[in-house]
């Protein structure tokens, strides 16, 4: 049996500039971090002459082309696996909560399928293939950060060029900054789940229509990504936190459907409780609130009063890896 473990992620600055509809016109830049919450994929030989898939449903198929789960079907086709295989998945966090689960899932499936066939494939190539599956083969209006940070791990910046190339830049923080940063970031679950594709479809359509307001907004978000990178490198975490909140304001302006009055009220409550900055992680519409706070006791008390549970985490520096092979 092969088991892959692939991290989920938090977006830190510049999110939304990784969609092809934007970066092919203006380029994009963002910073993301892989976290110690994971998607696990198990691949085993199926002694029946067919395909057995276990996710939120159990699916059996004699042909790959007939597989109903789109990501699994395309991953099987790309990896060249067409029979005698069983694939199962589990995750630490539910899907559709803004932590990049579909990208982690796709990277993890590819990692395990190639290992099952005794093929050595680099994690950078896994990221490229996962993007190809979601964006090109399935036509999803999603970006590239999830697949890349899931495959490569760490606290990492990505520059997206109009020619579709991606530059990978590990964020060079000193140890003190890195520890303070990891210790003072906090995640709280809103209890709301949504499809990232549905939330991002609005932004994607506006970018393709060359909407000037959306383009201007995303160029500023890309600048915030660069400024967030500089703040982390210099150890200026207070400025980084302020940039988080600024990015959330730009997200609200760009995609009003990304928030609700309740989400806005929760973020305000976190800031009132002493957090230096806060935002919703991912495309918006639900999922997790992310705060940077050096007075976490007050923040945790405020979120507990609102009934929002905390999910504690650290950074993951391994990226997608095999834990059983």
JOWO-V938189 format. One record per residue. N is the residue number from 0. RES is the residue in one small letter. SS is DSSP state (h for helix, s for strand, l for the rest). Layout:
BEGIN
[[N,RES,SS] [N,RES,SS]]
END
This chain:
BEGIN
[[0,x,l] [1,x,s] [2,x,s] [3,x,s] [4,x,s] [5,x,s] [6,x,s] [7,x,s] [8,x,s] [9,x,s] [10,x,s] [11,x,s] [12,x,s] [13,x,l] [14,x,l] [15,x,l] [16,x,l] [17,x,l] [18,x,s] [19,x,h] [20,x,h] [21,x,h] [22,x,h] [23,x,h] [24,x,h] [25,x,h] [26,x,l] [27,x,s] [28,x,s] [29,x,s] [30,x,s] [31,x,s] [32,x,s] [33,x,s] [34,x,s] [35,x,s] [36,x,s] [37,x,s] [38,x,s] [39,x,s] [40,x,s] [41,x,s] [42,x,s] [43,x,s] [44,x,s] [45,x,l] [46,x,l] [47,x,l] [48,x,l] [49,x,l] [50,x,s] [51,x,s] [52,x,s] [53,x,s] [54,x,l] [55,x,l] [56,x,l] [57,x,s] [58,x,s] [59,x,s] [60,x,s] [61,x,l] [62,x,l] [63,x,h] [64,x,h] [65,x,h] [66,x,l] [67,x,l] [68,x,l] [69,x,h] [70,x,h] [71,x,h] [72,x,h] [73,x,h] [74,x,h] [75,x,h] [76,x,h] [77,x,h] [78,x,h] [79,x,l] [80,x,l] [81,x,l] [82,x,l] [83,x,l] [84,x,s] [85,x,s] [86,x,s] [87,x,s] [88,x,s] [89,x,s] [90,x,s] [91,x,l] [92,x,l] [93,x,l] [94,x,l] [95,x,l] [96,x,l] [97,x,l] [98,x,l] [99,x,l] [100,x,h] [101,x,h] [102,x,h] [103,x,h] [104,x,h] [105,x,h] [106,x,h] [107,x,h] [108,x,h] [109,x,h] [110,x,h] [111,x,h] [112,x,h] [113,x,h] [114,x,h] [115,x,h] [116,x,l] [117,x,l] [118,x,l] [119,x,l] [120,x,l] [121,x,l] [122,x,h] [123,x,h] [124,x,h] [125,x,h] [126,x,h] [127,x,h] [128,x,h] [129,x,h] [130,x,h] [131,x,h] [132,x,h] [133,x,h] [134,x,h] [135,x,h] [136,x,h] [137,x,l] [138,x,l] [139,x,l] [140,x,l] [141,x,l] [142,x,s] [143,x,l] [144,x,h] [145,x,h] [146,x,h] [147,x,h] [148,x,h] [149,x,h] [150,x,h] [151,x,h] [152,x,l] [153,x,l] [154,x,s] [155,x,s] [156,x,s] [157,x,s] [158,x,s] [159,x,s] [160,x,l] [161,x,l] [162,x,l] [163,x,l] [164,x,l] [165,x,s] [166,x,s] [167,x,s] [168,x,s] [169,x,s] [170,x,l] [171,x,l] [172,x,l] [173,x,l] [174,x,h] [175,x,h] [176,x,h] [177,x,h] [178,x,h] [179,x,h] [180,x,h] [181,x,h] [182,x,h] [183,x,h] [184,x,s] [185,x,s] [186,x,s] [187,x,s] [188,x,s] [189,x,l] [190,x,l] [191,x,l] [192,x,l] [193,x,l] [194,x,l] [195,x,h] [196,x,h] [197,x,h] [198,x,h] [199,x,h] [200,x,h] [201,x,h] [202,x,h] [203,x,h] [204,x,h] [205,x,h] [206,x,h] [207,x,h] [208,x,l] [209,x,l] [210,x,l] [211,x,h] [212,x,h] [213,x,h] [214,x,h] [215,x,h] [216,x,h] [217,x,h] [218,x,h] [219,x,h] [220,x,h] [221,x,h] [222,x,h] [223,x,h] [224,x,h] [225,x,h] [226,x,h] [227,x,h] [228,x,h] [229,x,h] [230,x,h] [231,x,h] [232,x,h] [233,x,h] [234,x,l] [235,x,l] [236,x,h] [237,x,h] [238,x,h] [239,x,h] [240,x,h] [241,x,h] [242,x,h] [243,x,h] [244,x,h] [245,x,h] [246,x,h] [247,x,h] [248,x,h] [249,x,h] [250,x,h] [251,x,h] [252,x,h] [253,x,h] [254,x,l] [255,x,h] [256,x,h] [257,x,h] [258,x,l] [259,x,l] [260,x,h] [261,x,h] [262,x,h] [263,x,h] [264,x,h] [265,x,h] [266,x,h] [267,x,h] [268,x,h] [269,x,h] [270,x,h] [271,x,h] [272,x,l] [273,x,l] [274,x,l] [275,x,l] [276,x,s] [277,x,s] [278,x,s] [279,x,s] [280,x,l] [281,x,l] [282,x,l] [283,x,l] [284,x,l] [285,x,l] [286,x,l] [287,x,s] [288,x,s] [289,x,s] [290,x,s] [291,x,s] [292,x,l] [293,x,l] [294,x,l] [295,x,h] [296,x,h] [297,x,h] [298,x,h] [299,x,h] [300,x,h] [301,x,h] [302,x,h] [303,x,h] [304,x,h] [305,x,l] [306,x,l] [307,x,l] [308,x,l] [309,x,s] [310,x,l] [311,x,l] [312,x,l] [313,x,l] [314,x,s] [315,x,l] [316,x,l] [317,x,l] [318,x,l] [319,x,l] [320,x,s] [321,x,s] [322,x,s] [323,x,s] [324,x,l]]
END
